[in-house]
Amino acid sequence: MSQQQPNNPLHGLTLETILTQLVEFYGWRILFNEIKIRCFMNDPSIKSSLKFLRKQQWARDKVEQLYIDTFVND
C-alpha cells in the first residue's frame, strides 16, 4: 500500500536522480565546495558517490538538503 507524502519534496525521487541533477547543475567541483565529501573531488562518479551516500546517512542528508535548497526552495 503506497502512501501519499504531499509535504515531502523528495517523494518519488531516487538518490541517483537527486545526485545526477545536482551534478548536472553544479558540476563535481562546485558540489564538493558545497558539501565537503571526498568522493566528490577525487575521481568522482555517480556510482562511487551513490555507494558512499547509501552508507553514510549524514552525507545523504546534506545532499538531499542541497537538492531541496537548489530545486525546491527557489
C-alpha positions in Angstrom: 0.0 0.0 0.0 1.5 3.3 -1.2 1.1 6.4 1.0 1.0 9.9 -0.4 3.5 12.3 1.0 2.4 15.8 -0.1 4.8 17.6 2.3 7.9 15.6 1.2 9.6 17.3 -1.7 11.8 14.3 -2.3 8.9 11.8 -2.5 9.3 9.7 -5.7 12.9 10.7 -6.3 15.7 8.2 -6.1 19.1 9.2 -4.7 20.6 8.6 -8.1 18.2 11.1 -9.7 18.9 13.7 -6.9 22.7 13.3 -7.3 22.6 13.3 -11.1 20.6 16.6 -11.2 22.9 18.2 -8.7 26.0 17.2 -10.7 24.4 18.5 -13.9 23.5 21.8 -12.3 26.7 22.4 -10.2 29.4 20.1 -11.6 31.6 18.0 -9.3 34.0 20.8 -8.2 31.2 23.2 -7.0 29.3 20.2 -5.5 32.5 19.4 -3.5 32.7 23.1 -2.4 29.1 23.0 -1.2 29.4 19.6 0.6 32.9 18.6 1.6 32.7 14.9 0.7 35.9 13.4 -0.7 34.2 11.2 -3.3 33.0 14.4 -5.0 36.6 15.6 -5.5 38.8 12.5 -6.0 37.9 10.8 -9.3 34.2 11.4 -8.8 31.5 9.3 -10.4 27.8 8.8 -9.8 28.4 5.1 -8.9 31.1 5.7 -6.3 29.2 8.6 -4.8 26.0 6.6 -4.5 27.9 3.8 -2.8 29.2 6.2 -0.2 25.9 8.1 0.2 24.0 4.9 0.8 26.3 4.0 3.7 26.6 7.5 5.3 23.3 9.0 6.3 24.9 12.3 7.4 26.2 12.7 3.8 22.9 11.7 2.2 21.1 14.2 4.4 23.4 17.0 3.2 22.9 16.1 -0.5 19.1 15.9 -0.1 19.1 19.3 1.7 21.2 20.9 -1.1 18.7 19.4 -3.6 15.8 21.0 -1.8 17.6 24.3 -1.4 18.5 24.3 -5.1 15.4 23.0 -6.9 12.5 23.2 -4.5 13.0 26.3 -2.5 13.8 28.7 -5.4 
